[in-house]
Amino acid sequence: MSGSLSRPHVLVMSEITVDGKLTLKRGASSKILMKYMDPKTEILLHRTRAEYDAIMVGSTTIKIDNSMLTVRLVEGDNPIRVIPNSRADLPPDANVLKGDAPTVIAVTKAAPPENVRRIAEKGVDVVVAGERHVDYPLLMHILRTEYDVERLMVEGGPTLNYYMLKNNLVDEVRLIHLPFIVGGADTPSLVGGMHIDSEDEMFRLVLKNHYTCGSNLVTEYDVLNHRSDV
């Protein structure tokens, strides 16, 4: 259980459309929509990265976006990049493997040894967290105790966001609202995962702040209470 392990304070930060979507369609890069963010909001995003000890995205995001996850628009140190990657199958040319920022790749015991070796040869840290799927409470504990990560920023896709919420590992949510509607029944939204059966299973938030940043609305929430089915 996540409550029994020490972990960082976790912020989920994301840009979303008016209808809650992260991309134009399934498989499309989120960078397509991010380029419409107001320049002041881009600065907010990079300033937030600089304020956090680590930043985490899922391996699917890396494969689609080839994200850099560095601080570029403000002064500040690059956070530790954390990529959960159960089978250690990141593309060898992924930007996060280029050594320009400290990087942790979280794999599982089921990851093929040749994949793990190939990633480790890139000079990044490889940690084992889980049997066949990444154990997120364990990964958070490793980051807190072995890497001194006190504050973690998650710029995840729907799957990572779901598992972080499901395991009671999220403290805050910050959303950058983009003035678009893209539609699409299977277009990725902020949180994926399984459908819920009742309102008792909802992740409950409380709005604590809202403001405009350039032309974008930004909303900030605390996670009010946690689901009990983990």
TORPA-4810 file (N, C-alpha, C, O; in nm, 3 decimals):
<nodes>
NODE_1_0.084_-0.120_0.000_0.000_0.000_0.000_0.087_0.125_0.000_0.191_0.129_0.066_M
NODE_2_0.045_0.227_-0.074_0.126_0.347_-0.088_0.141_0.421_0.043_0.241_0.490_0.065_S
NODE_3_0.042_0.409_0.132_0.048_0.484_0.256_0.157_0.438_0.350_0.196_0.512_0.440_G
NODE_4_0.209_0.316_0.330_0.311_0.263_0.418_0.452_0.297_0.373_0.547_0.267_0.445_S
NODE_5_0.468_0.359_0.258_0.599_0.392_0.205_0.617_0.543_0.194_0.524_0.615_0.155_L
NODE_6_0.736_0.590_0.229_0.764_0.732_0.209_0.771_0.759_0.060_0.812_0.673_-0.018_S
NODE_7_0.732_0.879_0.020_0.729_0.914_-0.122_0.740_1.064_-0.138_0.724_1.138_-0.041_R
NODE_8_0.767_1.111_-0.260_0.770_1.255_-0.284_0.629_1.314_-0.284_0.530_1.243_-0.296_P
NODE_9_0.624_1.446_-0.270_0.503_1.522_-0.299_0.487_1.524_-0.450_0.584_1.552_-0.521_H
NODE_10_0.368_1.494_-0.502_0.350_1.476_-0.646_0.250_1.575_-0.703_0.138_1.589_-0.652_V
NODE_11_0.292_1.643_-0.808_0.207_1.733_-0.886_0.188_1.673_-1.024_0.286_1.641_-1.091_L
NODE_12_0.064_1.658_-1.067_0.033_1.625_-1.206_0.003_1.756_-1.278_-0.087_1.830_-1.239_V
NODE_13_0.079_1.784_-1.383_0.060_1.906_-1.460_0.041_1.870_-1.606_0.116_1.790_-1.661_M
NODE_14_-0.061_1.929_-1.669_-0.091_1.893_-1.807_-0.164_2.005_-1.876_-0.233_2.086_-1.813_S
NODE_15_-0.149_2.009_-2.007_-0.235_2.095_-2.089_-0.350_2.010_-2.138_-0.331_1.894_-2.174_E
NODE_16_-0.470_2.066_-2.140_-0.588_1.995_-2.190_-0.674_2.090_-2.272_-0.672_2.211_-2.251_I
NODE_17_-0.750_2.033_-2.365_-0.845_2.112_-2.442_-0.971_2.134_-2.359_-0.984_2.080_-2.249_T
NODE_18_-1.061_2.213_-2.411_-1.187_2.239_-2.341_-1.262_2.109_-2.313_-1.329_2.096_-2.211_V
NODE_19_-1.250_2.012_-2.405_-1.318_1.884_-2.383_-1.227_1.780_-2.317_-1.253_1.660_-2.325_D
NODE_20_-1.120_1.827_-2.253_-1.039_1.739_-2.169_-0.943_1.648_-2.241_-0.896_1.550_-2.183_G
NODE_21_-0.910_1.678_-2.367_-0.822_1.592_-2.446_-0.677_1.641_-2.439_-0.649_1.758_-2.416_K
NODE_22_-0.586_1.545_-2.460_-0.443_1.575_-2.453_-0.379_1.590_-2.591_-0.274_1.654_-2.605_L
NODE_23_-0.441_1.532_-2.693_-0.385_1.533_-2.827_-0.498_1.549_-2.929_-0.616_1.553_-2.893_T
NODE_24_-0.460_1.557_-3.057_-0.561_1.567_-3.162_-0.634_1.435_-3.183_-0.753_1.434_-3.213_L
NODE_25_-0.561_1.324_-3.168_-0.619_1.191_-3.188_-0.523_1.090_-3.127_-0.410_1.124_-3.092_K
NODE_26_-0.568_0.967_-3.113_-0.484_0.862_-3.059_-0.358_0.845_-3.144_-0.366_0.833_-3.267_R
NODE_27_-0.243_0.843_-3.078_-0.117_0.826_-3.148_-0.052_0.955_-3.192_0.062_0.955_-3.238_G
NODE_28_-0.123_1.068_-3.180_-0.067_1.197_-3.220_0.014_1.257_-3.106_-0.017_1.236_-2.989_A
NODE_29_0.116_1.331_-3.140_0.201_1.395_-3.040_0.127_1.508_-2.970_0.053_1.584_-3.032_S
NODE_30_0.148_1.518_-2.839_0.090_1.629_-2.763_0.155_1.762_-2.800_0.101_1.868_-2.770_S
NODE_31_0.271_1.755_-2.864_0.340_1.879_-2.902_0.259_1.959_-3.003_0.276_2.080_-3.014_K
NODE_32_0.171_1.892_-3.078_0.088_1.961_-3.176_0.001_2.065_-3.106_-0.012_2.178_-3.155_I
NODE_33_-0.059_2.028_-2.993_-0.142_2.122_-2.919_-0.058_2.216_-2.833_-0.094_2.333_-2.815_L
NODE_34_0.053_2.166_-2.781_0.135_2.249_-2.692_0.191_2.372_-2.763_0.219_2.473_-2.699_M
NODE_35_0.208_2.363_-2.895_0.263_2.479_-2.966_0.166_2.596_-2.968_0.204_2.707_-3.004_K
NODE_36_0.039_2.572_-2.929_-0.059_2.680_-2.922_-0.067_2.742_-2.782_-0.146_2.833_-2.760_Y
NODE_37_0.012_2.693_-2.689_0.014_2.755_-2.557_0.071_2.897_-2.567_0.162_2.924_-2.646_M
NODE_38_0.017_2.985_-2.486_0.071_3.120_-2.479_0.217_3.114_-2.433_0.250_3.031_-2.347_D
NODE_39_0.306_3.197_-2.486_0.446_3.196_-2.443_0.462_3.210_-2.291_0.554_3.151_-2.233_P
NODE_40_0.375_3.286_-2.227_0.384_3.300_-2.081_0.353_3.168_-2.011_0.408_3.138_-1.905_K
NODE_41_0.264_3.089_-2.072_0.230_2.960_-2.014_0.345_2.861_-2.034_0.371_2.778_-1.947_T
NODE_42_0.414_2.869_-2.147_0.533_2.786_-2.167_0.637_2.816_-2.060_0.703_2.725_-2.009_E
NODE_43_0.652_2.943_-2.027_0.747_2.980_-1.922_0.703_2.922_-1.788_0.785_2.873_-1.711_I
NODE_44_0.572_2.927_-1.760_0.520_2.867_-1.637_0.554_2.718_-1.631_0.594_2.669_-1.526_L
NODE_45_0.540_2.649_-1.741_0.570_2.506_-1.745_0.717_2.481_-1.714_0.749_2.393_-1.634_L
NODE_46_0.805_2.556_-1.776_0.948_2.536_-1.754_0.990_2.583_-1.615_1.079_2.524_-1.553_H
NODE_47_0.927_2.687_-1.565_0.958_2.731_-1.429_0.917_2.625_-1.328_0.986_2.602_-1.230_R
NODE_48_0.804_2.560_-1.353_0.760_2.452_-1.265_0.860_2.337_-1.268_0.893_2.282_-1.164_T
NODE_49_0.907_2.300_-1.386_1.009_2.196_-1.396_1.131_2.230_-1.311_1.186_2.145_-1.241_R
NODE_50_1.173_2.358_-1.318_1.292_2.400_-1.244_1.271_2.396_-1.093_1.368_2.385_-1.017_A
NODE_51_1.145_2.404_-1.049_1.115_2.404_-0.906_1.107_2.264_-0.847_1.104_2.249_-0.725_E
NODE_52_1.104_2.162_-0.932_1.085_2.025_-0.885_1.214_1.944_-0.895_1.300_1.972_-0.979_Y
NODE_53_1.226_1.845_-0.809_1.347_1.763_-0.806_1.349_1.662_-0.921_1.456_1.625_-0.969_D
NODE_54_1.232_1.618_-0.965_1.224_1.516_-1.070_1.099_1.539_-1.152_1.003_1.601_-1.107_A
NODE_55_1.102_1.486_-1.274_0.989_1.495_-1.365_0.967_1.356_-1.426_1.063_1.290_-1.465_I
NODE_56_0.842_1.313_-1.434_0.814_1.179_-1.483_0.711_1.182_-1.596_0.611_1.253_-1.589_M
NODE_57_0.739_1.105_-1.701_0.641_1.079_-1.807_0.646_0.930_-1.838_0.744_0.863_-1.806_V
NODE_58_0.542_0.878_-1.901_0.537_0.738_-1.936_0.616_0.708_-2.063_0.649_0.798_-2.140_G
NODE_59_0.645_0.582_-2.084_0.726_0.543_-2.199_0.651_0.565_-2.331_0.714_0.590_-2.434_S
NODE_60_0.517_0.555_-2.330_0.442_0.581_-2.453_0.460_0.726_-2.496_0.474_0.755_-2.615_T
NODE_61_0.458_0.818_-2.400_0.482_0.959_-2.431_0.619_0.979_-2.493_0.634_1.055_-2.588_T
NODE_62_0.719_0.910_-2.438_0.854_0.922_-2.493_0.858_0.869_-2.636_0.921_0.929_-2.723_I
NODE_63_0.791_0.757_-2.660_0.793_0.698_-2.794_0.721_0.785_-2.897_0.761_0.789_-3.013_K
NODE_64_0.617_0.855_-2.855_0.540_0.940_-2.949_0.601_1.079_-2.961_0.619_1.130_-3.072_I
NODE_65_0.633_1.140_-2.847_0.678_1.280_-2.846_0.829_1.296_-2.852_0.879_1.400_-2.893_D
NODE_66_0.903_1.193_-2.810_1.048_1.201_-2.793_1.084_1.324_-2.710_1.168_1.406_-2.749_N
NODE_67_1.020_1.336_-2.595_1.034_1.452_-2.508_1.177_1.467_-2.457_1.251_1.370_-2.444_S
NODE_68_1.216_1.592_-2.427_1.346_1.621_-2.369_1.338_1.633_-2.216_1.429_1.591_-2.145_M
NODE_69_1.228_1.692_-2.168_1.203_1.705_-2.024_1.313_1.782_-1.952_1.354_1.747_-1.842_L
NODE_70_1.360_1.887_-2.016_1.463_1.973_-1.958_1.408_2.114_-1.936_1.302_2.149_-1.986_T
NODE_71_1.483_2.193_-1.860_1.449_2.333_-1.835_1.519_2.417_-1.941_1.641_2.418_-1.950_V
NODE_72_1.440_2.488_-2.020_1.500_2.561_-2.131_1.462_2.709_-2.137_1.539_2.789_-2.191_R
NODE_73_1.349_2.747_-2.084_1.302_2.885_-2.101_1.327_2.973_-1.979_1.301_3.094_-1.983_L
NODE_74_1.377_2.913_-1.871_1.408_2.989_-1.750_1.542_2.940_-1.697_1.593_2.837_-1.740_V
NODE_75_1.597_3.013_-1.603_1.719_2.968_-1.535_1.681_2.860_-1.434_1.580_2.871_-1.365_E
NODE_76_1.762_2.758_-1.425_1.736_2.653_-1.327_1.796_2.522_-1.369_1.829_2.501_-1.486_G
NODE_77_1.810_2.433_-1.273_1.868_2.302_-1.301_1.764_2.210_-1.362_1.644_2.222_-1.335_D
NODE_78_1.810_2.119_-1.443_1.721_2.017_-1.497_1.682_1.920_-1.385_1.767_1.877_-1.308_N
NODE_79_1.554_1.885_-1.376_1.513_1.784_-1.279_1.561_1.646_-1.324_1.596_1.627_-1.440_P
NODE_80_1.560_1.551_-1.232_1.587_1.412_-1.268_1.472_1.362_-1.357_1.355_1.376_-1.319_I
NODE_81_1.503_1.307_-1.470_1.400_1.250_-1.557_1.372_1.107_-1.513_1.464_1.027_-1.495_R
NODE_82_1.244_1.076_-1.496_1.203_0.943_-1.452_1.107_0.885_-1.557_1.005_0.946_-1.588_V
NODE_83_1.141_0.769_-1.610_1.060_0.707_-1.713_1.025_0.564_-1.671_1.114_0.478_-1.672_I
NODE_84_0.901_0.535_-1.633_0.861_0.396_-1.611_0.856_0.323_-1.746_0.790_0.370_-1.839_P
NODE_85_0.925_0.210_-1.756_0.936_0.140_-1.884_0.952_-0.009_-1.855_1.063_-0.062_-1.850_N
NODE_86_0.839_-0.076_-1.835_0.838_-0.214_-1.784_0.932_-0.307_-1.857_1.001_-0.387_-1.794_S
NODE_87_0.936_-0.299_-1.990_1.016_-0.392_-2.068_1.148_-0.332_-2.117_1.218_-0.393_-2.198_R
NODE_88_1.182_-0.215_-2.068_1.310_-0.152_-2.105_1.324_-0.142_-2.256_1.430_-0.172_-2.312_A
NODE_89_1.216_-0.100_-2.322_1.216_-0.098_-2.468_1.207_0.042_-2.526_1.148_0.062_-2.632_D
NODE_90_1.266_0.139_-2.458_1.270_0.274_-2.514_1.353_0.275_-2.642_1.449_0.199_-2.654_L
NODE_91_1.318_0.360_-2.737_1.399_0.370_-2.858_1.541_0.414_-2.824_1.559_0.501_-2.739_P
NODE_92_1.642_0.356_-2.886_1.781_0.390_-2.853_1.817_0.536_-2.879_1.911_0.588_-2.820_P
NODE_93_1.741_0.601_-2.968_1.770_0.742_-2.998_1.682_0.838_-2.918_1.676_0.957_-2.950_D
NODE_94_1.614_0.789_-2.814_1.527_0.876_-2.734_1.609_0.988_-2.670_1.720_0.965_-2.621_A
NODE_95_1.552_1.108_-2.671_1.623_1.223_-2.614_1.658_1.203_-2.467_1.759_1.255_-2.420_N
NODE_96_1.574_1.130_-2.393_1.599_1.113_-2.250_1.719_1.022_-2.222_1.762_1.010_-2.108_V
NODE_97_1.773_0.960_-2.325_1.890_0.874_-2.309_2.019_0.942_-2.353_2.123_0.877_-2.365_L
NODE_98_2.013_1.073_-2.377_2.129_1.142_-2.434_2.223_1.203_-2.331_2.324_1.263_-2.368_K
NODE_99_2.192_1.188_-2.202_2.287_1.227_-2.099_2.294_1.374_-2.065_2.385_1.416_-1.995_G
NODE_100_2.198_1.455_-2.113_2.201_1.597_-2.083_2.132_1.631_-1.951_2.130_1.748_-1.911_D
NODE_101_2.077_1.532_-1.884_2.015_1.551_-1.753_2.017_1.415_-1.682_2.012_1.311_-1.747_A
NODE_102_2.024_1.415_-1.548_2.019_1.288_-1.477_1.889_1.215_-1.507_1.783_1.278_-1.511_P
NODE_103_1.896_1.085_-1.529_1.780_1.010_-1.577_1.771_0.875_-1.509_1.871_0.805_-1.492_T
NODE_104_1.649_0.839_-1.469_1.621_0.709_-1.407_1.518_0.638_-1.493_1.410_0.691_-1.518_V
NODE_105_1.551_0.519_-1.539_1.457_0.435_-1.612_1.412_0.323_-1.519_1.495_0.245_-1.471_I
NODE_106_1.282_0.315_-1.493_1.228_0.213_-1.402_1.179_0.095_-1.484_1.085_0.108_-1.563_A
NODE_107_1.241_-0.020_-1.465_1.204_-0.141_-1.538_1.149_-0.244_-1.439_1.140_-0.218_-1.319_V
NODE_108_1.114_-0.361_-1.492_1.064_-0.469_-1.407_1.154_-0.591_-1.420_1.242_-0.597_-1.506_T
NODE_109_1.130_-0.688_-1.332_1.207_-0.813_-1.337_1.182_-0.890_-1.467_1.262_-0.974_-1.506_K
NODE_110_1.070_-0.861_-1.533_1.036_-0.930_-1.657_1.100_-0.866_-1.780_1.087_-0.919_-1.890_A
NODE_111_1.169_-0.754_-1.764_1.231_-0.688_-1.878_1.341_-0.775_-1.936_1.422_-0.828_-1.860_A
NODE_112_1.348_-0.793_-2.067_1.455_-0.872_-2.128_1.592_-0.817_-2.092_1.616_-0.697_-2.105_P
NODE_113_1.683_-0.902_-2.045_1.815_-0.854_-2.002_1.889_-0.775_-2.108_1.960_-0.680_-2.075_P
NODE_114_1.873_-0.813_-2.236_1.943_-0.739_-2.340_1.889_-0.597_-2.353_1.964_-0.504_-2.386_E
NODE_115_1.759_-0.578_-2.328_1.702_-0.444_-2.330_1.757_-0.360_-2.215_1.794_-0.244_-2.234_N
NODE_116_1.763_-0.420_-2.097_1.815_-0.349_-1.980_1.961_-0.310_-2.003_2.001_-0.198_-1.972_V
NODE_117_2.039_-0.402_-2.056_2.180_-0.376_-2.081_2.197_-0.262_-2.182_2.283_-0.175_-2.166_R
NODE_118_2.115_-0.263_-2.285_2.126_-0.159_-2.388_2.098_-0.021_-2.331_2.165_0.076_-2.364_R
NODE_119_1.997_-0.013_-2.244_1.964_0.116_-2.182_2.072_0.159_-2.084_2.112_0.275_-2.082_I
NODE_120_2.120_0.064_-2.002_2.223_0.097_-1.903_2.349_0.148_-1.970_2.420_0.233_-1.914_A
NODE_121_2.379_0.097_-2.089_2.499_0.140_-2.161_2.490_0.286_-2.205_2.591_0.346_-2.243_E
NODE_122_2.369_0.343_-2.200_2.353_0.485_-2.235_2.397_0.577_-2.122_2.403_0.699_-2.139_K
NODE_123_2.429_0.519_-2.005_2.476_0.600_-1.895_2.367_0.651_-1.803_2.392_0.738_-1.720_G
NODE_124_2.246_0.599_-1.817_2.136_0.637_-1.727_2.125_0.534_-1.615_2.180_0.425_-1.626_V
NODE_125_2.056_0.570_-1.508_2.032_0.477_-1.399_1.913_0.387_-1.433_1.809_0.435_-1.478_D
NODE_126_1.928_0.260_-1.411_1.818_0.165_-1.430_1.784_0.105_-1.294_1.870_0.047_-1.228_V
NODE_127_1.658_0.120_-1.252_1.612_0.063_-1.126_1.502_-0.038_-1.154_1.423_-0.020_-1.247_V
NODE_128_1.496_-0.143_-1.074_1.393_-0.245_-1.089_1.283_-0.217_-0.987_1.309_-0.212_-0.867_V
NODE_129_1.163_-0.198_-1.036_1.049_-0.167_-0.949_0.927_-0.245_-0.996_0.845_-0.194_-1.072_A
NODE_130_0.915_-0.368_-0.952_0.800_-0.448_-0.989_0.837_-0.577_-1.058_0.950_-0.595_-1.104_G
NODE_131_0.740_-0.667_-1.065_0.760_-0.798_-1.127_0.739_-0.791_-1.279_0.835_-0.805_-1.355_E
NODE_132_0.616_-0.770_-1.322_0.585_-0.762_-1.465_0.538_-0.623_-1.506_0.549_-0.584_-1.622_R
NODE_133_0.485_-0.549_-1.409_0.442_-0.411_-1.431_0.508_-0.322_-1.328_0.537_-0.366_-1.216_H
NODE_134_0.532_-0.198_-1.364_0.597_-0.107_-1.271_0.511_-0.090_-1.147_0.391_-0.061_-1.156_V
NODE_135_0.572_-0.108_-1.032_0.508_-0.088_-0.902_0.530_0.059_-0.865_0.638_0.096_-0.820_D
NODE_136_0.427_0.141_-0.883_0.445_0.284_-0.865_0.470_0.326_-0.721_0.555_0.412_-0.698_Y
NODE_137_0.402_0.269_-0.621_0.440_0.303_-0.483_0.586_0.270_-0.453_0.654_0.348_-0.386_P
NODE_138_0.634_0.157_-0.503_0.774_0.120_-0.482_0.866_0.218_-0.554_0.967_0.261_-0.498_L
NODE_139_0.832_0.254_-0.678_0.914_0.350_-0.751_0.920_0.483_-0.679_1.027_0.543_-0.670_L
NODE_140_0.807_0.530_-0.627_0.807_0.656_-0.553_0.897_0.646_-0.429_0.968_0.740_-0.395_M
NODE_141_0.893_0.530_-0.363_0.977_0.509_-0.244_1.126_0.510_-0.282_1.208_0.568_-0.211_H
NODE_142_1.159_0.448_-0.394_1.298_0.448_-0.441_1.344_0.591_-0.471_1.455_0.630_-0.433_I
NODE_143_1.259_0.668_-0.538_1.296_0.806_-0.571_1.317_0.888_-0.444_1.409_0.970_-0.438_L
NODE_144_1.233_0.867_-0.344_1.244_0.946_-0.221_1.367_0.907_-0.139_1.438_0.993_-0.088_R
NODE_145_1.391_0.777_-0.127_1.495_0.730_-0.035_1.633_0.719_-0.100_1.734_0.737_-0.033_T
NODE_146_1.637_0.690_-0.230_1.766_0.669_-0.295_1.811_0.788_-0.380_1.930_0.801_-0.410_E
NODE_147_1.717_0.874_-0.417_1.752_0.989_-0.502_1.715_1.123_-0.439_1.728_1.228_-0.502_Y
NODE_148_1.669_1.119_-0.313_1.634_1.242_-0.239_1.533_1.329_-0.312_1.540_1.452_-0.304_D
NODE_149_1.440_1.267_-0.383_1.337_1.342_-0.453_1.226_1.376_-0.354_1.154_1.287_-0.308_V
NODE_150_1.213_1.503_-0.323_1.107_1.548_-0.233_0.983_1.595_-0.310_0.871_1.586_-0.259_E
NODE_151_1.003_1.645_-0.433_0.892_1.697_-0.512_0.905_1.643_-0.654_1.006_1.662_-0.721_R
NODE_152_0.800_1.575_-0.698_0.797_1.513_-0.830_0.686_1.574_-0.913_0.573_1.587_-0.868_L
NODE_153_0.720_1.612_-1.035_0.624_1.664_-1.132_0.593_1.556_-1.234_0.685_1.495_-1.289_M
NODE_154_0.466_1.530_-1.260_0.426_1.430_-1.358_0.364_1.502_-1.477_0.264_1.574_-1.463_V
NODE_155_0.423_1.484_-1.594_0.365_1.535_-1.719_0.318_1.415_-1.801_0.360_1.396_-1.915_E
NODE_156_0.233_1.335_-1.742_0.200_1.206_-1.799_0.085_1.206_-1.896_0.010_1.303_-1.908_G
NODE_157_0.074_1.095_-1.967_-0.042_1.068_-2.049_-0.149_1.001_-1.965_-0.134_0.989_-1.844_G
NODE_158_-0.258_0.958_-2.027_-0.373_0.908_-1.953_-0.343_0.783_-1.870_-0.400_0.766_-1.762_P
NODE_159_-0.256_0.695_-1.918_-0.229_0.572_-1.845_-0.147_0.600_-1.719_-0.183_0.552_-1.611_T
NODE_160_-0.039_0.675_-1.731_0.042_0.709_-1.614_-0.039_0.788_-1.513_-0.032_0.761_-1.393_L
NODE_161_-0.116_0.885_-1.559_-0.198_0.965_-1.466_-0.295_0.876_-1.389_-0.316_0.895_-1.270_N
NODE_162_-0.353_0.779_-1.459_-0.448_0.688_-1.394_-0.380_0.607_-1.285_-0.431_0.599_-1.173_Y
NODE_163_-0.268_0.547_-1.315_-0.204_0.461_-1.215_-0.150_0.541_-1.098_-0.147_0.491_-0.985_Y
NODE_164_-0.107_0.663_-1.123_-0.061_0.746_-1.010_-0.179_0.781_-0.919_-0.166_0.777_-0.797_M
NODE_165_-0.292_0.815_-0.978_-0.411_0.845_-0.898_-0.464_0.720_-0.829_-0.498_0.723_-0.711_L
NODE_166_-0.470_0.610_-0.903_-0.524_0.486_-0.849_-0.446_0.439_-0.726_-0.503_0.381_-0.634_K
NODE_167_-0.316_0.464_-0.726_-0.232_0.423_-0.615_-0.216_0.531_-0.508_-0.126_0.524_-0.424_N
NODE_168_-0.304_0.632_-0.512_-0.305_0.737_-0.409_-0.171_0.811_-0.400_-0.122_0.840_-0.291_N
NODE_169_-0.113_0.841_-0.514_0.020_0.900_-0.517_0.021_1.045_-0.565_0.129_1.102_-0.582_L
NODE_170_-0.095_1.105_-0.586_-0.103_1.242_-0.638_-0.154_1.336_-0.530_-0.254_1.308_-0.464_V
NODE_171_-0.085_1.448_-0.512_-0.124_1.548_-0.413_-0.189_1.670_-0.476_-0.280_1.730_-0.419_D
NODE_172_-0.142_1.708_-0.596_-0.192_1.828_-0.662_-0.210_1.802_-0.811_-0.143_1.717_-0.869_E
NODE_173_-0.301_1.877_-0.871_-0.321_1.875_-1.016_-0.323_2.019_-1.065_-0.391_2.104_-1.008_V
NODE_174_-0.246_2.047_-1.170_-0.244_2.180_-1.231_-0.271_2.165_-1.380_-0.200_2.092_-1.449_R
NODE_175_-0.374_2.232_-1.429_-0.417_2.218_-1.568_-0.404_2.349_-1.644_-0.444_2.455_-1.596_L
NODE_176_-0.348_2.340_-1.763_-0.341_2.452_-1.856_-0.450_2.429_-1.960_-0.444_2.332_-2.036_I
NODE_177_-0.549_2.516_-1.963_-0.664_2.497_-2.051_-0.641_2.566_-2.185_-0.619_2.686_-2.193_H
NODE_178_-0.648_2.486_-2.291_-0.631_2.537_-2.426_-0.768_2.559_-2.489_-0.856_2.474_-2.476_L
NODE_179_-0.789_2.672_-2.558_-0.923_2.706_-2.609_-0.958_2.635_-2.739_-0.982_2.698_-2.841_P
NODE_180_-0.959_2.501_-2.733_-0.993_2.421_-2.849_-1.084_2.306_-2.806_-1.081_2.263_-2.691_F
NODE_181_-1.164_2.259_-2.898_-1.237_2.133_-2.882_-1.195_2.044_-2.998_-1.203_2.084_-3.114_I
NODE_182_-1.151_1.923_-2.967_-1.101_1.834_-3.074_-1.191_1.712_-3.094_-1.191_1.653_-3.202_V
NODE_183_-1.268_1.673_-2.991_-1.358_1.559_-3.007_-1.284_1.427_-3.020_-1.165_1.417_-2.993_G
NODE_184_-1.359_1.326_-3.062_-1.300_1.193_-3.080_-1.326_1.103_-2.962_-1.276_1.129_-2.852_G
NODE_185_-1.404_0.995_-2.983_-1.438_0.906_-2.872_-1.315_0.839_-2.814_-1.313_0.809_-2.694_A
NODE_186_-1.212_0.813_-2.896_-1.094_0.744_-2.846_-0.973_0.837_-2.835_-0.860_0.791_-2.818_D
NODE_187_-0.996_0.968_-2.844_-0.887_1.063_-2.827_-0.841_1.063_-2.681_-0.925_1.073_-2.591_T
NODE_188_-0.712_1.050_-2.655_-0.664_1.044_-2.516_-0.706_1.165_-2.434_-0.693_1.279_-2.478_P
NODE_189_-0.757_1.138_-2.315_-0.796_1.244_-2.222_-0.701_1.243_-2.103_-0.606_1.164_-2.099_S
NODE_190_-0.725_1.329_-2.007_-0.632_1.348_-1.896_-0.604_1.219_-1.820_-0.490_1.192_-1.784_L
NODE_191_-0.708_1.140_-1.796_-0.693_1.016_-1.719_-0.762_0.903_-1.794_-0.877_0.915_-1.835_V
NODE_192_-0.691_0.793_-1.811_-0.747_0.676_-1.877_-0.786_0.571_-1.774_-0.851_0.603_-1.675_G
NODE_193_-0.746_0.447_-1.798_-0.775_0.341_-1.704_-0.913_0.281_-1.722_-0.977_0.297_-1.826_G
NODE_194_-0.957_0.213_-1.619_-1.085_0.142_-1.624_-1.201_0.236_-1.597_-1.186_0.337_-1.529_M
NODE_195_-1.318_0.201_-1.651_-1.439_0.277_-1.620_-1.477_0.254_-1.474_-1.446_0.150_-1.416_H
NODE_196_-1.543_0.353_-1.415_-1.587_0.338_-1.277_-1.735_0.301_-1.275_-1.808_0.327_-1.371_I
NODE_197_-1.777_0.241_-1.167_-1.914_0.193_-1.154_-2.004_0.286_-1.074_-2.126_0.283_-1.089_D
NODE_198_-1.945_0.370_-0.988_-2.026_0.458_-0.906_-1.946_0.582_-0.869_-1.824_0.588_-0.886_S
NODE_199_-2.018_0.681_-0.818_-1.951_0.806_-0.778_-1.855_0.785_-0.662_-1.767_0.868_-0.639_E
NODE_200_-1.870_0.676_-0.588_-1.778_0.648_-0.478_-1.635_0.624_-0.528_-1.540_0.637_-0.451_D
NODE_201_-1.621_0.590_-0.654_-1.490_0.561_-0.710_-1.423_0.682_-0.773_-1.310_0.672_-0.821_E
NODE_202_-1.489_0.796_-0.775_-1.431_0.914_-0.837_-1.311_0.963_-0.758_-1.305_0.951_-0.636_M
NODE_203_-1.215_1.020_-0.830_-1.104_1.090_-0.766_-1.153_1.232_-0.737_-1.187_1.306_-0.829_F
NODE_204_-1.156_1.268_-0.613_-1.214_1.398_-0.574_-1.105_1.502_-0.552_-1.002_1.476_-0.489_R
NODE_205_-1.130_1.622_-0.607_-1.037_1.733_-0.599_-1.107_1.853_-0.537_-1.230_1.860_-0.532_L
NODE_206_-1.027_1.948_-0.491_-1.081_2.076_-0.448_-1.003_2.186_-0.519_-0.880_2.188_-0.516_V
NODE_207_-1.075_2.276_-0.582_-1.012_2.388_-0.652_-0.950_2.482_-0.551_-1.017_2.529_-0.459_L
NODE_208_-0.821_2.511_-0.568_-0.755_2.601_-0.473_-0.707_2.730_-0.538_-0.677_2.827_-0.469_K
NODE_209_-0.699_2.731_-0.672_-0.653_2.854_-0.737_-0.689_2.849_-0.885_-0.694_2.742_-0.945_N
NODE_210_-0.714_2.965_-0.941_-0.734_2.974_-1.086_-0.692_3.113_-1.130_-0.714_3.211_-1.060_H
NODE_211_-0.631_3.119_-1.248_-0.578_3.247_-1.296_-0.551_3.234_-1.446_-0.545_3.123_-1.500_Y
NODE_212_-0.535_3.350_-1.511_-0.496_3.348_-1.650_-0.345_3.369_-1.658_-0.286_3.448_-1.584_T
NODE_213_-0.285_3.296_-1.750_-0.142_3.309_-1.776_-0.131_3.338_-1.925_-0.142_3.249_-2.008_C
NODE_214_-0.109_3.466_-1.957_-0.121_3.505_-2.096_-0.265_3.485_-2.139_-0.356_3.541_-2.077_G
NODE_215_-0.288_3.408_-2.244_-0.424_3.384_-2.294_-0.482_3.252_-2.244_-0.593_3.215_-2.283_S
NODE_216_-0.410_3.182_-2.158_-0.456_3.052_-2.109_-0.508_3.060_-1.967_-0.452_3.129_-1.883_N
NODE_217_-0.617_2.987_-1.942_-0.665_2.967_-1.805_-0.585_2.854_-1.740_-0.562_2.750_-1.802_L
NODE_218_-0.545_2.876_-1.616_-0.476_2.773_-1.539_-0.559_2.746_-1.414_-0.597_2.839_-1.343_V
NODE_219_-0.585_2.620_-1.386_-0.656_2.582_-1.264_-0.567_2.491_-1.181_-0.493_2.409_-1.234_T
NODE_220_-0.575_2.507_-1.049_-0.494_2.427_-0.958_-0.584_2.363_-0.854_-0.673_2.427_-0.799_E
NODE_221_-0.559_2.235_-0.827_-0.642_2.156_-0.737_-0.555_2.080_-0.637_-0.443_2.041_-0.667_Y
NODE_222_-0.609_2.060_-0.518_-0.556_1.960_-0.427_-0.639_1.833_-0.441_-0.760_1.840_-0.463_D
NODE_223_-0.574_1.719_-0.430_-0.649_1.594_-0.426_-0.715_1.586_-0.289_-0.648_1.580_-0.186_V
NODE_224_-0.848_1.586_-0.289_-0.923_1.600_-0.165_-0.926_1.473_-0.082_-0.904_1.475_0.039_L
NODE_225_-0.954_1.362_-0.149_-0.955_1.235_-0.078_-0.913_1.126_-0.175_-0.912_1.146_-0.296_N
NODE_226_-0.880_1.013_-0.120_-0.825_0.906_-0.201_-0.923_0.792_-0.216_-1.002_0.765_-0.126_H
NODE_227_-0.916_0.725_-0.329_-0.995_0.605_-0.347_-0.946_0.496_-0.253_-0.829_0.492_-0.218_R
NODE_228_-1.035_0.409_-0.214_-1.000_0.306_-0.117_-0.986_0.169_-0.179_-0.972_0.070_-0.107_S
NODE_229_-0.990_0.161_-0.312_-0.989_0.029_-0.375_-0.853_-0.012_-0.428_-0.844_-0.093_-0.520_D
NODE_230_-0.746_0.043_-0.370_-0.613_0.007_-0.417_-0.551_-0.095_-0.323_-0.438_-0.139_-0.345_V
</nodes>
